Amino acid sequence: MSGQSSKRMERLQIMVSEDELKALDDWRFKSRMPSRAAAIRELLQRGLAAEGYFSTARDGSASRDFGVLDSNSGKPE
């Protein structure tokens, strides 16, 4: 997914409990994720990958690299 340049055009809002937010933030900081949004996209991608939909993001990627679709084809990577 490196080099992803397509803009994110959809906003997804979710409500989480304090415990879920703490778990997310703990995982984010441990994993050195640049933002909560990047952490959520990474976890979403990992969950989808576990179900056979997408490959897991690579370490060392920038926040913009944590999308779900391949920027060139618009299809799962």
Backbone hydrogen bonds, N-H to C=O, Kabsch-Sander energy under -0.5 kcal/mol:
donor,donor_aa,acceptor,acceptor_aa,energy
4,Q,1,M,-1.1
9,M,7,K,-0.7
13,Q,11,R,-0.5
21,L,17,S,-2.4
22,K,18,E,-2.5
23,A,19,D,-2.4
24,L,20,E,-2.5
25,D,21,L,-2.9
26,D,22,K,-2.9
27,W,23,A,-2.4
28,R,24,L,-2.9
29,F,25,D,-2.6
30,K,26,D,-2.2
31,S,27,W,-2.5
32,R,29,F,-0.8
33,M,28,R,-2.6
39,A,35,S,-2.1
40,I,36,R,-2.9
41,R,37,A,-2.6
42,E,38,A,-2.4
43,L,39,A,-2.6
44,L,40,I,-2.6
45,Q,41,R,-2.7
46,R,42,E,-2.6
47,G,43,L,-2.4
48,L,44,L,-2.5
49,A,45,Q,-2.7
50,A,46,R,-2.4
51,E,47,G,-1.0
52,G,49,A,-1.8
53,Y,48,L,-3.1
61,S,58,R,-0.9
65,D,62,A,-2.0
66,F,63,S,-1.9
70,D,75,K,-3.0
74,G,70,D,-2.6
77,E,68,V,-0.7
